[in-house]
Amino acid sequence: MARDFGTSMTTTSTAPSTTAIRLAEFLPYRFGALGHRLTLSEAELRASPVPITLQEWKVLAIVADRGPVMPVEIGRLGTQPKATVSRLVARLLEIGLLGRRPKAGDGRTFELSLTDKGWRVYGELVPHARRLEAMIAVALSSRERETLEQLIGKIEAVLEK
């Protein structure tokens, strides 16, 4: 029931059942909600030696895993738009968690790496991330984990098309 606060009238609206989505059964919503629950909390991120956001943590994790890496790769791996990556990288450079150097043989592009300070912040947060992973590990058998990995791979392949 919707309420029009400009008047004392109460109105109701019922969408046709063919257009209504039951979120509890809608896989994209469920995956998003699950993903959100499986990320580091704002409290954990803010308690790190240098408070960072979840998006900044994702950039650090990508660079730690793949570095040195070009910003375009961060966008592709982190599924973030170019403008967002640019803003995140600028901030992480500014606070000293990332360093940049020209890409060998190409003076137009640069690569990013974690600085010593970046590795310290990343290292402080890794145990929290591992704790989340361990929560999943105890809930699934090794066969279920394998199946889940295969299913995730199939879904990723469909979404890349």
C-alpha positions in Angstrom: 0.0 0.0 0.0 1.4 3.4 -1.0 0.7 6.5 0.9 0.5 9.9 -0.7 1.8 12.2 1.9 0.5 15.3 0.1 -3.1 14.3 0.9 -4.9 12.0 3.3 -5.8 9.5 0.5 -4.4 6.0 0.6 -3.8 4.3 -2.7 -2.9 0.7 -3.6 -1.2 -0.6 -6.6 -1.0 -4.2 -7.7 1.4 -5.1 -10.5 0.4 -7.9 -12.9 1.8 -11.2 -11.7 3.7 -11.7 -14.9 5.9 -8.7 -14.2 6.4 -9.1 -10.5 9.7 -10.7 -9.5 9.9 -12.7 -6.3 13.3 -11.6 -5.0 13.6 -14.7 -2.8 13.6 -16.7 -6.0 15.4 -14.3 -8.4 18.9 -15.7 -8.9 20.6 -12.4 -9.8 19.3 -10.8 -6.6 20.2 -13.8 -4.5 23.8 -13.8 -5.9 24.1 -10.1 -5.3 22.8 -10.4 -1.7 25.1 -13.4 -1.1 28.1 -11.6 -2.5 27.4 -8.6 -0.3 27.3 -10.8 2.8 30.6 -12.5 1.8 32.6 -9.3 1.6 34.7 -7.6 4.3 32.6 -5.4 6.5 32.9 -1.7 6.6 34.0 -2.0 10.3 36.9 -4.3 9.3 37.9 -2.0 6.4 37.7 1.1 8.6 39.8 -0.6 11.4 42.7 -1.3 9.0 45.9 0.7 9.5 44.7 3.0 6.7 40.9 3.0 6.5 39.7 2.1 3.0 36.4 1.3 1.2 35.3 -2.0 -0.1 36.0 -0.9 -3.7 39.5 0.1 -2.7 40.0 -3.3 -1.0 39.0 -5.0 -4.2 41.6 -3.0 -6.1 44.3 -3.9 -3.6 43.3 -7.5 -3.8 43.5 -7.5 -7.6 46.9 -5.8 -7.6 48.2 -8.1 -4.9 47.1 -11.1 -6.9 48.1 -9.9 -10.4 50.5 -7.1 -9.9 52.1 -5.3 -11.5 48.9 -4.6 -13.4 47.6 -1.9 -15.7 44.4 0.0 -14.6 42.5 -1.4 -17.5 43.1 -4.9 -16.2 41.7 -3.8 -12.8 38.5 -2.7 -14.4 38.2 -6.0 -16.3 39.0 -8.2 -13.3 37.0 -6.1 -10.8 34.1 -5.5 -13.2 34.3 -1.8 -12.5 33.8 1.0 -15.0 36.9 2.9 -16.2 36.0 6.1 -14.4 35.5 4.2 -11.1 38.9 2.5 -11.4 40.5 5.8 -12.3 39.1 7.4 -9.1 40.0 4.4 -6.9 43.5 4.2 -8.3 44.0 8.0 -7.8 43.0 7.7 -4.2 45.2 4.7 -3.5 48.1 6.4 -5.1 47.4 9.5 -3.0 47.4 7.7 0.3 50.5 5.7 -0.6 49.0 2.2 -0.9 49.8 1.9 -4.6 52.8 2.9 -6.6 53.0 3.4 -10.4 55.7 3.0 -13.0 55.8 3.2 -16.8 55.1 -0.1 -18.5 58.3 -1.4 -20.0 58.6 -0.6 -23.7 55.4 1.6 -23.7 55.8 5.1 -22.4 52.0 5.8 -22.7 50.8 3.3 -20.1 51.7 2.5 -16.6 51.6 -0.4 -14.2 50.5 -0.4 -10.6 52.0 -2.3 -7.6 51.4 -2.4 -3.9 53.8 -0.2 -1.9 55.2 -1.5 1.4 52.4 0.4 3.1 49.9 -1.2 0.7 51.2 -4.7 1.5 50.8 -3.9 5.2 47.2 -2.8 4.9 46.4 -5.7 2.6 48.1 -8.1 5.0 46.0 -6.8 7.9 42.8 -7.5 5.9 43.7 -11.0 4.5 42.8 -12.8 7.7 39.3 -11.3 7.7 38.9 -12.4 4.1 40.2 -15.9 4.9 37.7 -16.1 7.7 34.9 -15.6 5.2 36.3 -18.2 3.0 36.5 -20.6 5.9 32.9 -20.1 6.8 32.0 -21.5 3.3 34.5 -24.3 3.5 33.0 -25.8 6.7 29.5 -25.6 5.2 30.4 -27.5 2.0 31.9 -30.9 1.4 34.8 -31.0 -1.1 32.5 -32.5 -3.7 30.0 -29.7 -3.1 32.8 -27.1 -3.4 33.9 -28.7 -6.7 30.3 -28.6 -8.0 29.9 -25.0 -6.9 33.2 -24.0 -8.7 31.9 -25.6 -11.9 28.5 -23.9 -11.6 30.1 -20.5 -11.0 32.3 -21.1 -14.0 29.3 -21.9 -16.2 27.5 -18.8 -15.0 30.6 -16.6 -15.6 30.9 -18.0 -19.1 27.3 -17.2 -19.9 27.7 -13.7 -18.6 30.8 -13.1 -20.7 28.9 -13.7 -24.0 
